[in-house]
């Protein structure tokens, strides 16, 4: 069935249609969670747990989607997941008991989006070995500082296009900017990211 057909069934209250739609976008939503989940929560919270809770949230709230005819279902579903992710960060990183921040010595802000910290941790983990924890933390901190120098919109475009693997049109819709502007900013930000990675890789050799 097409997305339009599934949405038509969902509007009548067919919960099976929501399950099909959620499964269709699961891979994209998982990538979103993986890049935005604070690494201090490794071992505590799994992306699959967040997606499961997000599905329950969507099940309760899907009638609200049909109140705005100009939004895409993926954009709405992504917002539901983002809100669940924010709740998880507040629950675990703001808790006084068994504070997850004590488990990793690097201080990091609770991310509401794709922060430099999350992106740096993910990038370092992609091309460095698990050994040398101190070195990994040092390089992640350097990359985080470099990413922090990027314009926030450019950094977010990198997260959406390069990490979440969304299309240019999807990225533009999420950021509420024109596709041409999103494309131009992505090319510029990607060039800067490549420079950062080349510099970091040379230091790890």
C-alpha positions as CSV (number, residue, x, y, z in Angstrom):
1,X,0.0,0.0,0.0
2,X,1.1,3.5,-0.7
3,X,1.7,6.0,2.1
4,X,-1.4,7.9,1.1
5,X,-3.5,4.7,1.4
6,X,-2.0,3.9,4.8
7,X,-2.7,7.4,6.0
8,X,-6.2,7.2,4.8
9,X,-6.7,4.0,6.8
10,X,-4.9,5.5,9.8
11,X,-7.3,8.4,9.8
12,X,-10.1,6.0,10.3
13,X,-8.3,4.6,13.4
14,X,-6.6,1.6,11.8
15,X,-3.6,1.1,14.1
16,X,-2.1,-1.5,11.8
17,X,-1.6,1.3,9.3
18,X,0.5,3.2,11.8
19,X,2.6,0.1,12.4
20,X,3.3,-0.2,8.7
21,X,4.2,3.4,8.4
22,X,6.5,3.3,11.4
23,X,8.3,0.2,10.1
24,X,8.7,2.0,6.7
25,X,10.6,4.8,8.4
26,X,12.3,2.8,11.2
27,X,15.8,2.8,9.6
28,X,15.7,6.6,9.2
29,X,14.4,7.1,12.7
30,X,17.1,4.8,14.1
31,X,19.9,6.8,12.4
32,X,18.4,9.9,13.9
33,X,18.5,8.4,17.4
34,X,21.9,7.0,17.0
35,X,23.6,10.3,16.2
36,X,21.6,12.3,18.7
37,X,21.6,10.0,21.7
38,X,24.1,11.2,24.3
39,X,27.0,8.7,24.5
40,X,26.9,8.9,28.3
41,X,23.8,6.8,28.0
42,X,25.5,3.9,26.2
43,X,24.6,0.7,28.1
44,X,21.6,2.4,29.7
45,X,19.4,3.3,26.8
46,X,19.2,1.5,23.4
47,X,17.9,3.2,20.2
48,X,15.4,0.3,19.9
49,X,14.0,1.2,23.3
50,X,13.5,4.8,22.3
51,X,11.8,3.8,19.0
52,X,9.5,1.5,20.9
53,X,8.5,4.2,23.3
54,X,8.1,6.6,20.4
55,X,5.7,4.2,18.6
56,X,3.6,4.2,21.7
57,X,3.6,8.0,21.8
58,X,2.6,8.1,18.1
59,X,-0.2,5.6,18.7
60,X,-1.6,8.0,21.3
61,X,-1.1,11.2,19.3
62,X,-1.6,10.3,15.7
63,X,-5.0,12.1,15.5
64,X,-3.1,15.4,15.9
65,X,-1.2,14.7,12.7
66,X,-4.4,15.2,10.7
67,X,-5.0,18.6,12.2
68,X,-2.3,20.1,10.0
69,X,-2.7,19.2,6.3
70,X,0.6,20.8,5.2
71,X,3.0,18.6,7.1
72,X,4.6,15.3,6.0
73,X,4.0,12.2,8.0
74,X,7.7,11.5,8.3
75,X,8.3,15.0,9.6
76,X,5.6,14.6,12.2
77,X,6.9,11.1,13.2
78,X,10.4,12.4,13.4
79,X,9.2,15.2,15.8
80,X,7.5,12.5,18.0
81,X,10.8,10.6,18.2
82,X,12.7,13.9,18.9
83,X,10.4,14.7,21.8
84,X,10.8,11.2,23.3
85,X,14.6,11.5,22.9
86,X,14.6,14.8,24.7
87,X,12.5,13.2,27.5
88,X,15.0,10.4,27.8
89,X,17.9,12.9,28.1
90,X,16.1,14.8,30.8
91,X,15.2,11.7,32.7
92,X,18.7,10.2,32.7
93,X,21.0,13.1,32.6
94,X,19.2,15.4,35.0
95,X,18.6,12.7,37.6
96,X,20.4,13.1,40.9
97,X,20.5,9.3,41.7
98,X,22.9,7.1,39.7
99,X,23.9,10.2,37.6
100,X,25.0,8.9,34.2
101,X,27.4,11.9,33.9
102,X,29.6,10.3,36.5
103,X,30.3,7.3,34.3
104,X,32.2,9.3,31.7
105,X,34.7,11.9,32.7
106,X,34.0,14.3,29.9
107,X,31.4,16.9,30.7
108,X,28.8,17.4,27.9
109,X,25.6,19.3,27.6
110,X,22.3,17.5,27.4
111,X,21.6,17.5,23.7
112,X,18.3,18.8,22.4
113,X,19.4,18.2,18.9
114,X,22.5,17.2,17.0
115,X,25.1,18.7,19.2
116,X,28.8,19.0,18.5
117,X,29.5,16.5,21.3
118,X,27.2,13.8,19.8
119,X,28.6,14.3,16.3
120,X,32.2,14.3,17.5
121,X,31.7,11.1,19.5
122,X,30.1,9.4,16.5
123,X,32.8,10.5,14.1
124,X,35.7,9.4,16.3
125,X,34.1,6.0,16.8
126,X,33.9,5.5,13.1
127,X,37.6,5.6,12.4
128,X,39.4,4.9,15.7
129,X,39.8,1.6,17.5
130,X,38.1,1.0,20.9
131,X,41.6,0.9,22.5
132,X,43.1,4.1,23.8
133,X,40.1,5.5,25.6
134,X,42.0,8.6,26.7
135,X,43.2,9.3,23.2
136,X,39.6,8.9,21.9
137,X,38.3,11.3,24.4
138,X,41.0,13.8,23.6
139,X,40.4,13.6,19.8
140,X,36.6,13.7,20.4
141,X,37.0,16.9,22.4
142,X,39.2,18.5,19.7
143,X,36.7,17.6,17.0
144,X,33.8,18.8,19.1
145,X,35.5,22.2,19.5
146,X,36.0,22.4,15.7
147,X,32.4,21.4,15.0
148,X,31.3,24.0,17.5
149,X,32.8,26.7,15.2
150,X,30.3,25.7,12.5
151,X,27.1,27.8,12.0
152,X,24.4,25.9,14.0
153,X,22.2,25.6,10.9
154,X,25.2,24.1,8.9
155,X,25.9,21.7,11.7
156,X,22.3,20.6,11.8
157,X,22.3,20.2,8.0
158,X,25.3,17.9,8.3
159,X,23.5,15.9,10.9
160,X,20.4,15.6,8.7
161,X,22.1,14.9,5.4
162,X,25.4,13.2,6.3
163,X,24.4,11.3,9.4
164,X,20.7,10.7,9.1
165,X,21.0,10.3,5.3
166,X,17.9,12.4,4.6
167,X,17.3,13.9,1.1
168,X,17.8,17.6,0.4
169,X,14.1,18.2,0.2
170,X,13.5,16.4,3.5
171,X,16.2,18.5,5.2
172,X,14.8,21.7,3.8
173,X,11.3,20.8,5.0
174,X,12.6,20.0,8.5
175,X,14.6,23.3,8.8
176,X,11.9,25.3,7.0
177,X,14.3,26.7,4.4
178,X,14.3,26.5,0.6
179,X,15.8,23.4,-1.0
180,X,18.4,25.5,-2.9
181,X,19.6,27.1,0.3
182,X,19.8,23.7,2.1
183,X,21.8,22.3,-0.8
184,X,24.3,25.2,-0.8
185,X,24.8,25.1,2.9
186,X,25.3,21.3,2.9
187,X,28.0,21.5,0.3
188,X,29.8,24.2,2.3
189,X,29.4,22.4,5.6
190,X,30.5,19.1,4.1
191,X,33.7,20.6,2.8
192,X,34.5,21.9,6.2
193,X,33.7,18.5,7.8
194,X,36.1,16.8,5.4
195,X,38.8,19.2,6.4
196,X,38.2,18.4,10.1
197,X,38.2,14.7,9.5
198,X,41.5,14.8,7.5
199,X,43.1,16.8,10.2
200,X,41.9,14.4,12.9
201,X,42.9,11.3,10.9
202,X,46.4,12.6,10.4
203,X,46.7,13.1,14.2
204,X,45.5,9.5,14.9
205,X,48.1,8.0,12.5
